[in-house]
């Protein structure tokens, strides 16, 4: 599954759980988030951006022309799809994702 994400007038923070990786789109830019074929993805919108939750291989980022931007799946471990999702979500809810960069990168 591919998902195009655009940052229009301000930067957009993307967080990938359960890996706790992040990527910031600058204003006027876009990326294609490429998930595994079997991935069930949950997306949460919040003030700073979006959090993606999926199991299996880490999603990769490409520009709209297909050029690799960040290929996380080459070095991040694959999360087994049979892990208890409720337990992982509970941990993430207790310690929510926090943007490590400045609030505005405009």
JOPELIN-V235725 format. One record per residue. RES is the residue in one letter. PSI is psi as a letter, one per 30 degrees, with the letter a starting at -180 (999 if undefined). OMEGA is omega in whole degrees, -180 to 180 (none if undefined). D_CENTER is the distance of its C-alpha to the mean C-alpha in whole Angstrom. Layout:
RES_PSI_OMEGA_D_CENTER, RES_PSI_OMEGA_D_CENTER
This chain:
X_k_177_13, X_k_179_12, X_k_177_11, X_k_-180_12, X_k_-178_10, X_k_171_13, X_j_-176_14, X_d_-172_18, X_f_177_20, X_l_-179_18, X_l_-178_14, X_k_-178_11, X_k_177_9, X_k_179_5, X_k_-178_4, X_j_-180_3, X_k_12_7, X_g_-179_10, X_f_-178_9, X_h_174_9, X_l_-180_7, X_l_179_6, X_k_180_7, X_k_174_10, X_k_177_11, X_l_-180_15, X_k_179_17, X_g_-179_18, X_l_-179_16, X_l_171_13, X_l_171_11, X_k_176_11, X_j_-176_8, X_j_179_10, X_l_175_10, X_l_-177_13, X_e_-177_16, X_g_-173_16, X_k_168_13, X_k_-172_13, X_k_172_10, X_k_-178_10, X_k_178_9, X_k_176_10, X_k_176_11, X_a_-172_13, X_e_-177_15, X_f_-177_13, X_b_-174_10, X_k_173_7, X_k_179_6, X_k_177_5, X_k_177_7, X_l_175_9, X_l_-176_12, X_a_-180_13, X_k_177_12, X_k_176_9, X_k_179_7, X_l_-179_9, X_k_178_9, X_l_171_12, X_l_-174_15, X_f_177_16, X_f_178_19, X_f_178_18, X_k_179_18, X_k_176_15, X_e_179_13, X_j_-178_11, X_i_-178_12, X_e_-173_10, X_f_178_12, X_f_-176_15, X_f_178_15, X_k_180_13, X_k_175_15, X_k_177_14, X_k_-179_14, X_k_-178_17, X_f_-178_17, X_g_175_20, X_k_178_19, X_j_-176_20, X_e_-178_17, X_e_-180_19, X_e_178_19, X_e_180_16, X_e_179_15, X_e_178_18, X_e_-179_17, X_e_178_14, X_e_180_16, X_e_179_19, X_i_-176_17, X_l_178_14, X_k_180_11, X_k_-179_13, X_k_-178_12, X_f_-179_14, X_l_175_15, X_l_-179_18, X_e_-176_17, X_k_175_18, X_h_-175_18, X_999_none_20
